[in-house]
Amino acid sequence: MSGPNIDFLMELWAFKAAKYEEDSPFKSHHDVYATIDAIQAGDVPWQCLTVSPHEDLPSDAPTWKQHEYQVWYRDPDAVIKNMLDCPDFDEQFDYAPYIQYDKTQQRRWTNFMSGNYAWWKSDAIHNEDNNSDGAMYCGIILGSDKTTVSVATVTPIGFLAIPKYGHYRRVIYDLAAFIADYPEQVMLAGIVQNWCAKCTALPEDLDNSPAECRTHEYTNVLVESLTSTQLWDQYGIDDDIMVRGFKLDCTSNFDCCA
């Protein structure tokens, strides 16, 4: 229901309740939304931060750079905790990495835990900390799109874990994957439109031109050595993509980027 419709409903409610010297339960749709977001049981309240333009913007900066923007978000730790609290996922997911074969002994790739990443990450965690014995690994899978979200939209975190018999298993989780279409890959990888997000092959000859895989280290070397024009024309890197002072280079924060 839209905000104006909620306001109209509250007015009708208040008009009818006035006969009994009462009032509607909410003053407006803002009051309704605030009450919903304040509920702690089974949900996580929305929070808001404001992204402001840089103070040293040139006078001819694009209009969109001169505006303030509100970013609405939920606390990821609280979202994960709520998912851990939910018993509905019991026996509905894989508790450990596995390898599956068909009748011809060909490997089958199905769910997340059947992939190589889950094996590699579990091994890496154990090698770094032997105290992780007995812990369960769960990879967080994020996704995004550009559609308008509403106050009831659930934070898109595909992460499943479950308490056993009223007690938590030891769970280790990390950011395993980010699902994005090509325009979002362009932004996250900090590249130029039509270039490959995984390598530096020329966009007009992706199959045959010499190329290097895009990695955090390789990108850093290029950014420190070349001008913005050279980065753009020769390697498809847009070094002007910044958010609050940090580059949006997905290879900086993900073990693998695809």
C-alpha positions, -999 to 999 in steps of 0.1 A, spaced: 0 0 0 14 34 -9 21 62 16 -9 84 5 -32 54 7 -20 46 42 -26 83 52 -62 81 38 -69 49 57 -57 64 89 -79 94 84 -109 71 79 -100 51 109 -96 83 130 -130 96 118 -148 63 128 -129 61 161 -138 96 170 -174 85 178 -159 65 207 -135 93 217 -106 72 203 -80 78 175 -63 58 148 -33 37 159 -10 57 135 -8 94 126 6 88 91 25 64 69 57 77 84 45 66 118 36 31 103 70 27 87 88 38 119 69 13 139 76 -15 115 113 -7 114 115 -6 152 104 -42 155 133 -63 167 118 -98 167 125 -116 135 135 -85 115 163 -60 112 155 -22 112 165 -1 83 192 25 87 202 54 65 234 72 56 238 102 34 264 103 6 275 140 0 293 154 -30 330 163 -27 336 199 -16 362 205 -44 340 195 -73 346 216 -104 319 240 -115 312 219 -146 307 186 -127 277 165 -138 245 172 -120 244 138 -104 277 144 -87 264 176 -71 235 159 -53 232 142 -19 220 106 -19 204 85 8 216 49 12 192 26 31 207 -5 45 204 -32 72 231 -43 96 246 -74 79 256 -89 112 220 -87 125 206 -101 93 230 -131 96 222 -136 132 185 -138 124 191 -164 97 212 -184 122 183 -182 147 157 -196 122 150 -234 126 132 -236 92 165 -243 74 172 -275 94 184 -302 70 176 -279 40 212 -272 30 246 -288 29 267 -287 60 300 -294 43 317 -293 9 311 -324 -12 319 -339 -46 291 -356 -66 295 -381 -95 269 -394 -119 266 -430 -131 294 -425 -157 317 -411 -130 316 -376 -144 316 -349 -118 283 -331 -113 283 -294 -103 250 -285 -85 248 -265 -53 273 -241 -39 290 -267 -16 297 -289 -46 320 -263 -62 357 -259 -59 355 -226 -40 339 -242 -9 368 -268 -8 395 -242 -13 381 -218 13 376 -246 39 412 -258 34 425 -222 36 406 -216 69 419 -248 84 455 -241 73 454 -207 89 438 -217 122 438 -253 135 413 -243 161 387 -242 134 384 -280 136 347 -290 137 334 -256 125 310 -253 96 318 -231 67 290 -211 51 297 -187 22 276 -156 19 262 -149 -15 252 -114 -23 232 -100 -52 218 -67 -64 198 -51 -91 186 -17 -100 148 -21 -92 132 2 -67 131 -14 -32 103 -10 -7 103 -8 31 95 -45 32 123 -57 10 145 -83 25 183 -77 24 196 -100 -4 220 -123 16 219 -159 5 235 -174 36 220 -205 54 230 -218 88 211 -234 117 214 -239 155 214 -276 165 192 -286 194 192 -251 208 230 -247 206 249 -230 178 273 -250 157 306 -231 152 301 -214 119 328 -196 98 315 -175 70 329 -151 44 318 -133 13 318 -161 -13 302 -145 -43 285 -115 -57 259 -120 -84 259 -90 -108 249 -83 -144 274 -68 -168 267 -31 -161 271 -38 -123 304 -58 -131 316 -27 -149 310 -5 -119 323 -30 -93 355 -38 -113 362 -2 -121 365 -8 -158 353 9 -190 321 -2 -207 325 -30 -233 358 -42 -217 360 -77 -201 357 -77 -163 381 -107 -159 410 -98 -183 425 -69 -202 417 -82 -237 407 -55 -262 369 -52 -265 371 -53 -303 391 -86 -303 383 -105 -270 394 -139 -283 427 -132 -299 443 -101 -284 470 -106 -257 457 -101 -222 464 -105 -185 439 -116 -158 426 -87 -137 439 -90 -102 443 -66 -73 481 -65 -76 481 -61 -114 456 -33 -113 476 -15 -85 508 -16 -106 490 -2 -136 473 26 -116 506 36 -100 525 36 -133 502 50 -160 481 81 -166 443 80 -165 442 83 -203 465 53 -207 446 32 -182 413 40 -200 426 34 -236 450 6 -232 436 -15 -202 400 -4 -199 404 8 -163 384 37 -150 404 51 -121 378 78 -114 353 53 -99 354 62 -63 331 57 -33 339 75 -1 376 75 -11 379 38 -19 381 23 -54 353 0 -65 376 -27 -77 360 -60 -69 393 -78 -72 404 -58 -41 379 -75 -18 370 -108 -34 391 -140 -37 377 -144 -72 357 -121 -94 335 -132 -123 
